[in-house]
Amino acid sequence: MAKAQHLWQLFIDSLVDCYFVPWKINQQVEIVQAVTGWDFTVAEAIRVGKRVATMGRVFNLREGFTAADDQLPKRFFSPTPRGALKDTALDPETVSRAIHTFYAMTGWNRETGVPTPKKLAELGISWGGDQIAFLQPARWGDRSTEAVPYNGVGQPRGQGSLVCKGEPHRGRGFGSSAAWIPNRAE
């Protein structure tokens, strides 16, 4: 249930919809159908959420973030001095297991959080593998979380163009209709 809720929220984000309007997912799908004329389904809406999550992960990996960065602040693991949760704290091992379970449920490498080539292909975003090729496909299955500051196309990380529907991106966010196109020397 939590996974479906997470993916639905990502779908809402991609619609640039307001969280305060209490639409149900089937109502949001009907709105997409009415506005676009597409034969769009709830399953496709959830797939959009999966694509958004995975593309965001590819973006973060390309920019140097790793599984080591998927951590809560240390204060979450110390008991609180007062309130309803007085003298309670999160268990670091439980949180770590939850993070790795999330990776596996999302179709990413359970240890590294790197989307697998299979998952990228399933979501129709195989090009995302090119963006994280610097992680070296041989390492995708190992336990390493180390990334290197190189984007795999001969440039320092972060140099390229974000293209939305054929137009250069103008800084309006990273959504499901965007595709990163690296600048490649001829």
C-alpha positions in Angstrom: 0.0 0.0 0.0 2.8 2.4 0.9 4.6 1.7 -2.4 1.4 2.4 -4.4 0.8 5.6 -2.4 4.4 6.7 -3.1 4.1 6.1 -6.9 0.7 7.8 -7.0 2.3 10.9 -5.3 5.0 10.9 -7.9 2.4 10.7 -10.6 0.6 13.7 -9.0 4.0 15.6 -9.0 4.4 14.9 -12.7 0.9 16.3 -13.4 1.8 19.4 -11.3 -1.4 18.7 -9.5 -2.4 20.1 -6.1 -2.2 17.8 -3.1 -4.9 19.7 -1.3 -7.6 18.7 -3.8 -8.8 15.3 -2.6 -8.8 13.6 -6.1 -8.7 9.8 -6.1 -6.3 8.3 -8.6 -9.1 7.2 -11.0 -10.4 10.7 -11.0 -6.9 12.1 -11.9 -6.7 9.5 -14.7 -10.1 10.7 -16.0 -8.7 14.3 -16.0 -5.7 13.2 -18.0 -8.0 11.4 -20.4 -10.2 14.4 -20.8 -7.4 16.9 -21.3 -5.2 14.7 -23.6 -7.7 12.4 -25.3 -5.4 9.5 -24.5 -6.7 6.1 -23.5 -4.8 6.4 -20.2 -5.2 3.9 -17.3 -4.5 3.7 -13.6 -1.8 1.2 -14.4 -0.1 3.7 -16.7 -0.4 6.4 -14.0 1.5 4.1 -11.6 4.1 3.4 -14.3 4.6 7.1 -14.7 5.3 7.2 -10.9 7.9 4.4 -11.4 9.5 6.3 -14.2 9.7 9.5 -12.2 11.3 7.7 -9.3 13.8 5.9 -11.4 14.7 8.9 -13.5 15.2 10.9 -10.4 17.4 8.2 -9.1 19.5 8.2 -12.3 19.8 12.0 -12.1 21.0 11.8 -8.5 23.5 9.0 -9.3 24.8 10.9 -12.2 25.4 13.9 -10.0 27.4 11.8 -7.5 24.8 10.8 -4.9 25.1 7.1 -3.7 23.3 4.8 -1.3 25.5 6.3 1.4 23.6 9.5 1.0 20.2 7.8 1.7 20.4 8.4 5.4 18.4 10.2 8.0 20.0 12.7 10.3 21.8 11.2 13.3 19.3 12.9 15.7 16.6 10.5 14.5 18.5 7.7 16.1 18.7 9.3 19.6 15.9 9.2 22.1 13.6 12.2 22.3 13.6 14.1 25.6 9.8 14.8 25.7 6.5 14.4 23.9 4.5 11.4 22.9 7.6 9.5 21.7 9.7 10.4 24.8 12.7 8.1 25.2 12.2 6.4 21.8 14.4 6.5 18.8 14.7 4.8 15.4 16.8 1.7 15.2 19.6 2.3 12.5 19.5 -1.4 11.5 15.8 -1.3 10.9 16.0 1.9 8.8 18.9 0.4 6.8 16.9 -2.8 6.1 13.9 -0.6 5.1 16.0 1.4 2.6 17.5 -1.8 1.0 14.0 -3.3 0.9 12.8 -0.2 -0.9 15.6 -0.5 -3.4 14.7 -4.1 -4.2 10.9 -3.3 -4.4 11.7 -0.5 -6.9 13.7 -2.8 -9.1 17.0 -1.2 -8.2 20.1 -3.0 -6.9 19.3 -4.0 -3.3 22.7 -2.9 -2.0 23.6 0.1 -4.2 20.3 1.6 -5.1 21.4 1.7 -8.8 18.5 1.0 -11.2 19.1 -2.3 -13.0 19.3 -2.3 -16.8 16.3 -4.6 -16.8 14.2 -2.0 -14.8 15.3 0.8 -17.1 14.3 -1.2 -20.2 11.0 -2.2 -18.6 10.2 1.5 -18.0 11.2 2.5 -21.5 14.1 4.6 -20.2 17.1 2.5 -21.2 18.9 5.8 -22.1 19.2 6.3 -18.4 21.8 3.6 -18.3 24.0 5.8 -20.5 23.8 8.5 -17.8 25.1 6.2 -15.1 27.5 4.2 -17.3 30.4 5.7 -15.3 29.3 3.3 -12.5 30.5 0.6 -14.9 27.9 -2.1 -15.6 30.1 -4.8 -14.0 29.7 -3.0 -10.7 25.9 -2.8 -10.9 25.6 -6.2 -9.2 28.3 -5.8 -6.6 28.1 -4.2 -3.1 30.0 -1.1 -3.9 28.3 2.3 -3.4 31.2 4.4 -4.6 30.7 6.7 -7.6 33.2 8.6 -9.6 32.9 12.2 -10.8 32.6 11.4 -14.5 29.5 11.1 -16.6 30.8 8.4 -19.0 30.7 10.6 -22.1 34.0 12.4 -21.7 32.9 15.4 -19.7 32.8 16.4 -16.1 29.6 15.6 -14.4 26.7 18.1 -14.9 27.6 19.3 -18.4 24.9 18.6 -21.0 21.4 19.7 -21.8 18.1 18.8 -20.3 15.6 18.6 -23.2 11.8 18.7 -22.7 9.8 17.7 -25.7 12.6 18.8 -28.0 13.2 22.1 -26.4 16.1 23.0 -24.1 15.0 22.9 -20.5 14.6 26.3 -18.9 15.0 25.3 -15.2 11.4 24.4 -14.5 12.1 21.1 -12.7 12.9 17.5 -13.7 9.7 15.7 -14.7 8.7 12.6 -16.5 8.7 14.3 -19.9 12.3 15.4 -19.6 15.3 13.6 -21.0 18.9 14.4 -20.3 20.9 14.7 -23.5 24.7 15.0 -22.9 26.7 17.4 -25.0 28.9 15.2 -27.1 31.9 16.4 -29.0 31.7 15.6 -32.7 
